[in-house]
C-alpha cells in the first residue's frame, strides 16, 4: 500500500518587482543572500543540476535538485531531494517545488508550492519555512 503524501502552498505579495523576486528566489546569489552560510552550486537553467550544502538548524546537509522549468521572471520549478529525509536520492523520494511570480500593482505575488512531502511534520515545517522566506523579501538584493 502506497503511503499518502502531503503538499503545501504559500502565497504572499512582496514589495519588489517580479524580476527582483526572481533574482532572490531563483538564482544562486539570491539563495545565498536569503540563507547566509549555505553554499549553492550548479547550473541554473532548465535541466540543470543544483546543490545546496552547509548547516541548517544545527545539522550538516547536502541537498540536490534538477531544474524542471526556468522561465524568468515567471516560473521556477525543481525536483528536490533533501538529505534530511534520510532516504536515498530516488525519484519517489524527491519533492517538487514550484515558484511562480505574478506582477501586481504593489509588487509581486509569489506563490510557492511544494508537493510529495513525506510527513505532516515535514509539511508543517516547510509551510513555516516558506512563509518566513517570503516575509523576508522586503527589498531588492544589494
Backbone torsions as a table, in degrees:
resi	resn	phi	psi	omega
1	UNK	NA	127.6	-178.8
2	UNK	-76.8	136.0	-179.8
3	UNK	-75.7	137.6	177.9
4	UNK	-72.3	150.7	-178.8
5	UNK	-114.5	166.6	-177.2
6	UNK	-117.2	163.7	175.3
7	UNK	-144.1	164.2	179.2
8	UNK	-143.9	147.1	173.7
9	UNK	-134.7	128.3	179.6
10	UNK	-124.8	134.3	-177.9
11	UNK	-132.5	141.5	178.3
12	UNK	-156.9	143.7	170.6
13	UNK	-85.8	128.7	-179.9
14	UNK	-117.1	146.8	-173.4
15	UNK	-85.5	45.6	176.8
16	UNK	-137.0	163.9	178.0
17	UNK	-70.1	165.8	177.4
18	UNK	-61.2	-39.6	177.7
19	UNK	-61.2	-40.9	-179.7
20	UNK	-70.2	-41.2	177.3
21	UNK	-63.4	-40.4	177.1
22	UNK	-58.6	-47.8	-178.7
23	UNK	-59.7	-36.1	-178.7
24	UNK	-71.4	-42.2	-171.7
25	UNK	-101.9	-13.6	-172.6
26	UNK	-127.8	24.3	175.2
27	UNK	-137.5	156.8	178.3
28	UNK	-60.6	-42.7	-179.9
29	UNK	-59.7	-43.8	179.9
30	UNK	-64.3	-46.5	178.4
31	UNK	-58.2	-42.1	-177.9
32	UNK	-68.7	-30.4	175.3
33	UNK	-72.3	-40.6	-178.7
34	UNK	-72.1	-32.1	-176.8
35	UNK	-126.6	75.6	-178.4
36	UNK	-56.0	138.9	179.1
37	UNK	91.3	-12.6	177.6
38	UNK	-87.4	130.7	178.6
39	UNK	-91.0	128.9	-178.2
40	UNK	-122.0	126.4	179.5
41	UNK	-137.1	150.9	172.7
42	UNK	146.3	-171.9	-175.1
43	UNK	-110.8	98.0	-172.7
44	UNK	-83.4	76.6	175.4
45	UNK	-156.3	164.5	178.9
46	UNK	-57.4	128.9	-177.8
47	UNK	88.8	-10.7	-178.6
48	UNK	-73.2	159.3	177.8
49	UNK	-106.4	136.6	179.8
50	UNK	-130.8	143.1	173.4
51	UNK	-126.5	146.9	172.6
52	UNK	-121.6	136.1	178.1
53	UNK	-147.7	159.7	179.6
54	UNK	145.6	-143.6	178.8
55	UNK	-126.5	132.9	-179.9
56	UNK	-135.8	124.8	-179.7
57	UNK	51.4	40.0	175.4
58	UNK	82.2	4.9	-178.8
59	UNK	-122.1	137.7	176.1
60	UNK	-75.8	139.9	-179.0
61	UNK	-146.4	163.1	169.0
62	UNK	-145.9	111.4	-179.4
63	UNK	-109.3	154.0	-176.0
64	UNK	-132.2	152.0	179.0
65	UNK	-146.5	153.7	168.9
66	UNK	-118.0	125.5	-178.6
67	UNK	-76.6	121.1	-178.1
68	UNK	-89.0	-42.7	177.0
69	UNK	-140.4	141.3	-179.2
70	UNK	-146.0	83.6	-175.9
71	UNK	-119.1	87.0	-178.0
72	UNK	-66.7	143.5	-13.9
73	UNK	-98.5	44.1	-173.1
74	UNK	-107.2	-48.1	-170.1
75	UNK	-145.7	133.1	178.2
76	UNK	-135.2	120.8	-178.1
77	UNK	-136.3	139.5	180.0
78	UNK	-147.9	150.1	174.1
79	UNK	-88.5	124.2	-167.3
80	UNK	-123.1	126.5	173.5
81	UNK	-114.4	130.9	179.3
82	UNK	-114.7	133.5	177.7
83	UNK	-66.5	-20.1	179.3
84	UNK	-62.0	-26.7	-177.7
85	UNK	-71.1	-21.5	-179.8
86	UNK	73.2	19.1	-179.5
87	UNK	-113.8	155.2	178.7
88	UNK	-65.0	154.2	179.2
89	UNK	-78.2	83.2	177.8
90	UNK	-123.3	154.0	-177.8
91	UNK	-51.8	-39.4	-178.1
92	UNK	-69.3	-14.8	179.4
93	UNK	-100.6	4.6	-179.8
94	UNK	-95.4	146.5	174.6
95	UNK	-101.9	157.6	173.0
96	UNK	-110.6	128.0	177.7
97	UNK	-117.0	126.8	-178.5
98	UNK	-125.6	127.2	177.5
99	UNK	-115.3	125.6	175.7
100	UNK	-118.3	148.4	-173.6
101	UNK	-128.5	117.0	-178.8
102	UNK	-124.0	120.0	178.8
103	UNK	-65.1	134.8	174.3
104	UNK	-131.3	169.5	-173.5
105	UNK	-60.3	-31.3	-177.0
106	UNK	-107.1	22.4	179.1
107	UNK	141.4	-126.6	-176.8
108	UNK	-140.0	135.3	171.4
109	UNK	-89.7	117.3	178.8
110	UNK	-106.9	128.5	176.9
111	UNK	-120.8	127.8	177.6
112	UNK	-118.3	125.3	178.7
113	UNK	-121.2	130.1	179.6
114	UNK	-124.5	126.2	-177.0
115	UNK	-122.4	167.1	178.5
116	UNK	66.2	36.6	178.5
117	UNK	-81.2	132.8	-170.8
118	UNK	-69.9	-41.8	-174.2
119	UNK	-128.9	159.3	175.2
120	UNK	-61.9	-39.4	178.9
121	UNK	-61.1	-44.3	177.8
122	UNK	-65.4	-37.5	177.9
123	UNK	-61.9	-47.1	-179.2
124	UNK	-63.7	-38.9	177.8
125	UNK	-63.9	-43.9	179.5
126	UNK	-63.5	-42.2	180.0
127	UNK	-60.4	-45.9	179.3
128	UNK	-63.2	-44.6	-178.9
129	UNK	-61.9	-48.6	-179.3
130	UNK	-65.1	-37.5	177.4
131	UNK	-61.7	-41.4	178.4
132	UNK	-66.9	-40.7	178.3
133	UNK	-60.1	-49.2	-177.8
134	UNK	-67.1	-36.5	177.5
135	UNK	-64.6	-26.3	-179.2
136	UNK	-80.4	-6.3	179.2
137	UNK	-88.3	100.0	-177.3
138	UNK	-124.8	-9.5	-178.9
139	UNK	-159.4	158.9	175.8
140	UNK	-62.1	162.3	174.4
141	UNK	-62.0	149.9	177.2
142	UNK	-67.1	NA	NA
